[in-house]
Amino acid sequence: MRAIGHDIRVRVRPGTGDGPVLLLCNGIGASLEVLQPLVDHLDPSITAARFDVPGVGGSPDARLPYTMPVLAHGLGILLDKLGYERADVFGISWGGALAQQFAFQHPQRCRRAVLVSTGTGSIMVPAGPKVLARMVTPRRYRDPDYARQIAADLYGGSTRDNPDAVRTLVGSHTRAGSRRGYRHQLLAGAGWCSLPWLRLIRQPTLLLFGDDDPLIPVVNGRILQRGLPHGELVVYPGGHLDVVVQAQTYGPVISEFLLR
């Protein structure tokens, strides 16, 4: 599908209901396959649309870097082409930044938001230097054994006892993107910050944060809760990826929020 001058790979799971489509925004370097367990455990009435940003998964590289506002504009075009006037938006980690930008930029088209293990961007409480150093390259998506090796230190939560879950999630079920695509995602996030306009996101927003997340400390969830007029914070026992790794638990939580 063509949007903002790029071919974007999109996958839609049709729902049985007539509510807004749910746009799912993924973490950095992750292709749409990574969110398959979560989609499988969403209520069947919810239509779920996933996509690969340029240079990730099945979407070709962008020739030039892009920004979060440009990508959020592209999501609006994507909605038009899919035939939907309104959407709910889900964003995890890097995708949480894009989800915030979409909710801010398209207030009339975004009904509800779900933000998972994310932050306000360049002004947030960061991870430790050792964790951040491992985020500089997409090696974990290309080397499943490396993904397993660093799982506990990078993602925390259930991956401390079951690192094979990460090996499967980001190894067997993902399509590694290009180094340029990963670089462009890093650049898009580096200069982005939602704090100046966070209070203008007036949609009901569910915030899901793990209490053992080395990558996005839970304090960032509390910052978002204070800044969002209608933010609802749920702190769960787990780490950065547990909403997906334990989708059988958190898919119904997200569904209940979206179907209220």
N, C-alpha and C positions, 0 to 999 in steps of 0.2 A: 504494500500500500504506500502511496506517495504522500509525504507530508514535509513541509519546510524544506523542500528541495532534495529530500532523501527518500530512498526506498526503505521502508520500515516493515520488518516482519511482525505480523500480528496474529494472535491466536485467540479465538473467542469460544467460550463454552456457553452455549445458549441456556438460559434459565426458563423455568416454567411460569414465572411470575411476570408482571408488567411494570415492575419498578425500574429505577434508573440502572444503567449498566455500571458495574464496578470496574474502574480502571486500576490495575495493579502496577505499581512502579517498583522496580527491583533495586537491589543493592549494587554497588559498583562492581563492574566486571561480570555480573551474573546474567545469564541468558534466561529467557522466560521459562525454560524447563525447571529451573530451581524452585519456582513457586507451585509446581504441579501438586505436591502433597497438600498444600493449603487449599487450592482450588477444589481438589477432590473432597475436602471436608467442609466446604461452604454449603449452606442450604441450597438445595437444587432449584429453588425459585429464583436465585440470584444469577443474572448473566454476568460472567466475568471475562474481561478483556485484558490480555497481557501483550506486551510488545518488547522488542529489543531496541535499545537506543542505538544510534549509528556507531558502527565499529564493534558491536557486541553481538554474540550469538549469530543469527542469520541475517543481520542488517549490515550492509556494506559500510566501509569507513566513510566518515565525513572528511572532505578535503581540508576544511578549516575548523578550528575550535568553535564551540558554540557556548551559549549561556543557559542558565536555568529559565529565564523568561522566554527565550527562543524555543526551548523544549516545551514549556507550558503552552505556548502558542500552538505548537505542533500538535499537542494533545487535543486542543480545541478543533483543529482541522480533522484529526483522527475521529473524533466524535461525529463530526458532520458526515464523514465518509461512511461511518458505521450506521448512520441513520438515527443517532440518539441526540435529543435536545439537552438532557441532563445526565449527570453521572455522580456516583459516589467515588471517592478516591482512596486508595490504600497505598502507603509507601513505607518501605522498610530500609533503614540505614540511609545510604545515599538517595534512595528512592523517596525517603521521607522528606528530603529537601524539595524534590520535584513536586511531591504531593502538596506541600505547603504553598509552593509557588503557584500551582494550579488553582488551589482553593482561593488564594488572594487575587489572582489575575482573572479568574472566571467566577465571580461570586454568584452570578445568576444561573450558572450552569452546574455548579458543584453543590450538592445537597448536604452530604456528610463526609467526614474524613476519618481515616484510621491511620495513625502514625505509630510505627513500631521501631524501637531502638534507634532513634534519630536525634537530631539536635537543631540548633538555630544557625549552624554554619560556622563562619570564621570566628564568631564570638560565642564560644561554648566551652564547657569543661572537657578538655581533650583526654584521650587515652595516654598511657605512658609512652615514652620514646621507643621502647622495645616493640610495643604493639604497633605503633604508627609506622615504624621502619618496615614491618612486614606487609603494610598496605601499599607500599610504593610500586610494587610490581604485581602482575596478575599470575604469578607463578603457581599459586594454589589451585587455579583453574586448569592449569596445564599438567600438573604433577599431583595425582591423587594421593600418592604416598606422602608427599610434602604437606598436603592439606591435612592428612591425618596426624602428622607429626606436630603441627602447630595448632591444632584444633583447640586444645584446652587453654593455651595461653592467649589465643586470639579471640575465641568465642565464649569460653567459659560455660557455665550451666551444665546441661546434660552431656555435653561433649567431653567433659572431664572424665566421665566414666565410660562414655561410648564414642570415642573419636572416629570409629568406623562410620558413624552416621554422617559426619561431614565428608569423609572420603567418598561416600556414595552420593551425597547431595550435590557437591560441587565438582565431583569427578565424573561419575558414570552418567549423571543426568543433566549435564550442561554442555553447551557448545562454546568452547573458548573463543573469545574475540581477539582482535588484534592488539598489539602493543600501542598503536596509535589511538585506537578507540579507547583504551584504558586511560591513556594520557589525557585525552580530551575530557573524559569524565572527571579526572582529578582537577583539571583546570577549571571546569564548570563549577565544581564545588569550592575551589580555593577562594574565589572572590565573592562568594554568595553569603548573605546573612539575612535572616528573617526578623531579627529583633526590632528594627525600626517600624515595621508594619504588622507585627504579630497580632496586635489587638484588633486589627481590621479583618482578621479571619473569624467570622462570626458563626460559621457552620458548627453544629454539634461535632465534637472531635473526640474520638476514643484514643487514648494514649496507652500503649502497652510497652512496658519496660521491665527487663529482667534485673533482679537484685544481684546477679553475678555476671555482669557484662563488662569485660575488660576493655572492649572497643568503644562503647558509648556508656559511660557511667550513668547510673540511674538518676543522679542529680539533674541531668539534662531533661529528664521527664518532668521533674518538679518545676524547672524553669519554664518549660512549655506550658505546664498546667497554670502557672501564675500569669503567663502572658496571654493565654487564649481565653476569651470571654466565656466559652462554653466547652472547656476542656475537661475531660473525665479521665483521671489517671488510674490505671490498674498496674500495680507492681506485682509481678509473678515470680515464683521461685525458679530461676533459670538464667540463661545467658542470651547472647546476641541472636542466635538462630533458633531458639526453642519454639517460637511461634510457628515456624515451618517444620522443624524436626518433630515436634509434638503437635502436629496439625490436628490430630484427632481431638485434642483438648481445646485448642484455641480457635479452630475454624468455627465451632458453634458459638463461641464468645463473640467473635466478629459478626457472625450472622445475626445473632440476637440484637446487637447494636444497630445494624443496618436495617433490620426489619421492624424496628419499633414504630 
